[in-house]
Amino acid sequence: MDLDGDADPGDSVREERRAHLAMICFVFLISTSFTVGEAIAPEIDPVVLTWLRFGLSAVIFAGLICSGEGNFKFPKPVNILRYSWLAFLLSFYFSAMFEALRWTDALSTSAIFTLVPPMTAIISLVLLRQRLSLHQICALLLAGLAAVWVLFDGSVALLLGFTIGKGEAIFFVGCIAFASYAPSVRRFPSGQGLVEQTFWSLVAGTVLLTAYGWPRIVATDWREIPILVYLGAAHLTIFSTAISFYLLQFGSIRLPAAKVMAYTFLIPAFVLLQETALGDPWPSLSICAGVLVIASAMAVLQLGTAAGSAARK
């Protein structure tokens, strides 16, 4: 696909639709990491868990390349720096998330995570000069408020009881790194294929985490770790790292950064569906209304951004 505007408009529309579908799948996979992460975080060092995720995910993508999906052509020095920066952002975010879950719960971290889209909009303005219209900003704020409403089960008492502790502070800094990812992908293109981009980013992350966390890695007694932790790590490796990493890169090079991260507002709805599927009671009408508001605000934001992109072309 020609990203410079010379391609068939129909191809561009199809690519954008595929990018939207990729982002929906991405947020669903990411939503599962909060629950799984909360369950296994106390049993393993967060840096070690993130190192394990990146290393095993890199092996998965190495297998894809060996199967003919790409090649092992070593990246140029400038791309090594690019991959190292992207890897730093995601490895820092994941390490911060698991460290935060040692001090707080999935509900609180999910609430902090709703700040990612406005953070991304600000960073995109600085790095990419991507601006949002007034109605898009209003939709962003409305979706954020509705997401918080859903996360706190429509309870004002729970919302007022929310406090910023050590875990929340750690995760907030991690979210800044995560919000910087999509703008960075657009700002520093590599020119390599998507599989190669994902593979080398995962390799760079593994190297960085090895250098930083080696004492923790070698000090880990792998035989004493419960089997459920390994199963959780496998889920996080395959679905919440390897596949989601690929989907995020796919969406980030085809959609404006603010539009990419706006999809994270859907995480509360996915968490709600997962909890209901696992046996929790059906949500109240007010919570369902909150999910509907999120979906509506998302539609306004996505359509508005699409119109803006078309106008610039």
Backbone hydrogen bonds, N-H to C=O, Kabsch-Sander energy under -0.5 kcal/mol:
donor,donor_aa,acceptor,acceptor_aa,energy
3,L,1,M,-0.7
5,G,2,D,-0.8
7,A,2,D,-0.6
11,D,8,D,-0.8
12,S,8,D,-1.7
13,V,9,P,-2.2
14,R,10,G,-2.2
15,E,11,D,-2.6
16,E,12,S,-2.2
17,R,13,V,-2.3
18,R,14,R,-2.3
19,A,15,E,-2.0
20,H,16,E,-2.2
21,L,17,R,-2.3
22,A,18,R,-2.4
23,M,19,A,-2.0
24,I,20,H,-2.0
25,C,21,L,-2.2
26,F,22,A,-2.2
27,V,23,M,-2.5
28,F,24,I,-1.7
29,L,25,C,-2.3
30,I,26,F,-2.6
31,S,27,V,-2.2
32,T,28,F,-1.1
33,S,29,L,-0.6
33,S,30,I,-1.1
34,F,30,I,-0.7
34,F,31,S,-0.6
35,T,31,S,-0.7
36,V,32,T,-2.2
37,G,33,S,-2.6
38,E,34,F,-2.2
39,A,35,T,-1.5
40,I,36,V,-1.8
41,A,37,G,-2.3
43,E,40,I,-1.6
44,I,40,I,-0.6
44,I,41,A,-1.0
49,L,45,D,-2.6
50,T,46,P,-2.2
51,W,47,V,-2.4
52,L,48,V,-2.5
53,R,49,L,-2.3
54,F,50,T,-2.6
55,G,51,W,-2.7
56,L,52,L,-2.4
57,S,53,R,-2.1
58,A,54,F,-2.3
59,V,55,G,-1.7
60,I,56,L,-2.0
61,F,57,S,-2.1
62,A,58,A,-2.1
63,G,59,V,-2.0
64,L,60,I,-1.6
65,I,61,F,-2.2
66,C,62,A,-2.3
67,S,63,G,-1.5
68,G,65,I,-1.5
69,E,64,L,-2.3
70,G,65,I,-0.7
79,N,76,K,-0.6
80,I,76,K,-2.0
81,L,77,P,-1.8
82,R,78,V,-1.7
83,Y,79,N,-3.2
84,S,80,I,-2.2
85,W,81,L,-2.1
86,L,82,R,-2.5
87,A,83,Y,-2.8
88,F,84,S,-2.3
89,L,85,W,-2.1
90,L,86,L,-2.0
91,S,87,A,-2.9
92,F,88,F,-2.4
93,Y,89,L,-1.9
94,F,90,L,-2.8
95,S,91,S,-2.3
96,A,92,F,-2.5
97,M,93,Y,-2.5
98,F,94,F,-2.3
99,E,95,S,-2.3
100,A,96,A,-2.7
101,L,97,M,-2.1
102,R,99,E,-1.2
103,W,100,A,-1.8
104,T,100,A,-1.8
109,T,105,D,-2.0
110,S,106,A,-2.4
111,A,107,L,-1.9
112,I,108,S,-2.1
113,F,109,T,-2.0
114,T,110,S,-0.9
114,T,111,A,-0.7
115,L,112,I,-2.0
116,V,113,F,-1.9
119,M,115,L,-1.9
120,T,116,V,-2.9
121,A,117,P,-2.4
122,I,118,P,-1.9
123,I,119,M,-2.5
124,S,120,T,-2.9
125,L,121,A,-1.7
126,V,122,I,-1.6
127,L,123,I,-3.0
128,L,124,S,-2.3
129,R,124,S,-0.8
129,R,125,L,-0.5
130,Q,124,S,-1.5
131,R,129,R,-0.6
137,I,133,S,-2.2
138,C,134,L,-2.3
139,A,135,H,-2.0
140,L,136,Q,-2.3
141,L,137,I,-2.3
142,L,138,C,-2.6
143,A,139,A,-2.6
144,G,140,L,-2.0
145,L,141,L,-2.4
146,A,142,L,-2.4
147,A,143,A,-2.4
148,V,144,G,-2.1
149,W,145,L,-2.1
150,V,146,A,-2.3
151,L,147,A,-2.6
152,F,148,V,-2.1
153,D,150,V,-1.8
154,G,149,W,-2.9
155,S,152,F,-2.3
156,V,154,G,-0.6
159,L,155,S,-1.9
160,L,156,V,-2.8
161,G,157,A,-1.4
162,F,159,L,-1.2
165,G,163,T,-0.9
169,A,165,G,-2.2
170,I,166,K,-2.4
171,F,167,G,-2.3
172,F,168,E,-2.1
173,V,169,A,-1.6
174,G,170,I,-1.8
175,C,171,F,-2.3
176,I,172,F,-1.4
177,A,173,V,-1.4
178,F,174,G,-2.1
179,A,175,C,-2.8
180,S,176,I,-1.0
181,Y,178,F,-1.3
182,A,178,F,-0.6
184,S,180,S,-1.6
185,V,181,Y,-2.1
186,R,182,A,-1.7
187,R,183,P,-2.4
188,F,184,S,-2.4
197,Q,193,G,-2.8
198,T,194,L,-2.5
199,F,195,V,-2.7
200,W,196,E,-2.8
201,S,197,Q,-2.0
202,L,198,T,-2.2
203,V,199,F,-2.4
204,A,200,W,-2.5
205,G,201,S,-2.3
206,T,202,L,-2.4
207,V,203,V,-2.5
208,L,204,A,-2.5
209,L,205,G,-2.6
210,T,206,T,-2.2
211,A,207,V,-2.4
212,Y,208,L,-2.2
213,G,209,L,-3.0
214,W,210,T,-1.1
216,R,213,G,-0.5
217,I,213,G,-2.5
218,V,214,W,-2.6
219,A,215,P,-1.2
220,T,216,R,-0.7
220,T,217,I,-0.9
222,W,220,T,-1.2
224,E,221,D,-1.3
225,I,221,D,-0.5
225,I,222,W,-0.6
229,V,226,P,-1.0
230,Y,226,P,-1.2
231,L,227,I,-2.2
232,G,228,L,-2.6
233,A,229,V,-2.8
234,A,230,Y,-2.3
235,H,231,L,-2.1
236,L,232,G,-2.5
237,T,233,A,-2.5
238,I,234,A,-2.7
239,F,235,H,-2.3
240,S,235,H,-1.3
242,A,237,T,-2.9
243,I,238,I,-2.1
244,S,239,F,-1.1
245,F,241,T,-2.6
246,Y,242,A,-1.8
247,L,243,I,-2.5
248,L,244,S,-2.7
249,Q,245,F,-2.1
250,F,246,Y,-2.5
251,G,247,L,-2.6
252,S,248,L,-2.5
253,I,249,Q,-1.5
254,R,251,G,-1.1
255,L,251,G,-1.8
260,V,256,P,-2.0
261,M,257,A,-2.4
262,A,258,A,-1.5
263,Y,259,K,-0.7
263,Y,260,V,-1.1
264,T,261,M,-1.7
265,F,262,A,-1.7
266,L,263,Y,-2.1
267,I,264,T,-1.6
270,F,266,L,-2.1
271,V,267,I,-2.9
272,L,268,P,-2.4
273,L,269,A,-2.2
274,Q,270,F,-2.4
275,E,271,V,-2.6
276,T,272,L,-2.1
277,A,273,L,-2.4
278,L,274,Q,-1.7
279,G,276,T,-1.5
280,D,275,E,-2.5
288,C,284,S,-2.2
289,A,285,L,-2.4
290,G,286,S,-1.7
291,V,287,I,-2.2
292,L,288,C,-2.1
293,V,289,A,-2.3
294,I,290,G,-2.2
295,A,291,V,-2.3
296,S,292,L,-2.4
297,A,293,V,-2.9
298,M,294,I,-2.6
299,A,295,A,-2.1
300,V,296,S,-2.1
301,L,297,A,-2.5
302,Q,298,M,-2.9
303,L,299,A,-2.6
304,G,300,V,-2.4
305,T,301,L,-2.2
306,A,302,Q,-2.1
307,A,303,L,-2.2
308,G,304,G,-1.9
309,S,305,T,-2.3
310,A,306,A,-2.3
311,A,307,A,-2.1
312,R,308,G,-1.8
313,K,309,S,-1.6
